[in-house]
Amino acid sequence: MDFNNLEKNQPIVVRLIKNSFSHERLFHTYLFSGSRGSLKMDAAIYLASLVLCENDGACGKCEACQKLDKWCNPQLFIVSPDGEAIKKEQIELLEHEFAYTSEKKRVFIIQNIDKATLTASNTLLKFLEELPDNCYGVLLTEAINKVIPTIKSRSQVVSFLPISSIVVKDDLISKGIDIEKSAVISKITNNVSLGNRYAKDKDLDKIIELVKKISICFEDKDNDFLDFVKDGSFLSKMDRDKNRMFFDLLVIIQNDKINYLINRKENLVFQSLEYTNINLTKDEEIEIIETVLKFRERVDTNANIDMIYTQMFVEIGRFFE
């Protein structure tokens, strides 16, 4: 498995894990805390590669490492939320697996440990207290404040720095993605892997073009946004994540306008737009951002998507009365 990206972006974490392993001072339970895309899972697999490797640790060549690379190593156990939560039954199953005596080292990884139910957390505490000496665990979280204190106290907490948007942008450009699209993607995710998936997503291309058109409409006092009904109809057929993306890009492009108006052109994301056609004032552009953000929050509810857009454009239209 290639850990170059991890070493480049989380060097302190890699050094901590590597030094602890080489000095035989690994903790039996780690709690990796950091924002989405900060490579916590990569680091967990790196730790597993050190522990389970048949040679000197994370060699990438032995059978154990090759199986890890294919996510099929029988000594690695991964637990993810079942629906919206990690349930007691999942921890009991993990406990059952580790109850068998084995001379081989084993590693478990629990994703989103902050989503564990109270009964699951209590079961996990008991499991951690009885963990065999040749077993190691990594708990991952994006919300460490939601992890119960007793679990934190039984774990070695490792904090991950957020990945810079520049890293995502440069990675995409190096793979042949045009500069503007790379810049746009780097603003909606700091996850390199997710950024690469977005780069291949045709839906994102459609959303970007729609956002550009709508942004131009915002500057036209005679436009009643009827074009959105026709050109943006595809959004109602997409999932909520794609609709959130549309709102996020609207905010980004409005920020571009403000940066242009205050002469910070070096911060522009949508380089292809003609910003000299801006007709609204800086305060009006800010009001539009505030309106967009207000309606973006409603995407997380069960409100009808089409109704959200209709209400948002009606409210924005009042700026032109």
Secondary structure, DSSP 8 states (H G I E B T S, - for coil): ---HHHHHH-HHHHHHHHHHHHTT---SEEEEE--TTS-HHHHHHHHHHHHH-SSSSS-S-SHHHHHHHTT--TTEEEE--BTTBB-HHHHHHHHHHHHS--SS-EEEEETTGGGB-HHHHHHHHHHHHT--TTEEEEEEES-GGGS-HHHHHTSEEEE-----HHHHHHHHHHTT--HHHHHHHHHH---HHHHHHHHT-HHHHHHHHHHHHHHHHHT-TT--SHHHHHHTGGGGGS-HHHHHHHHHHHHHHHHHHHHHHTT-GGG-S-TTS-GGG--S-HHHHHHHHHHHHHHHHHHTTT--HHHHHHHHHHHHHGGG-
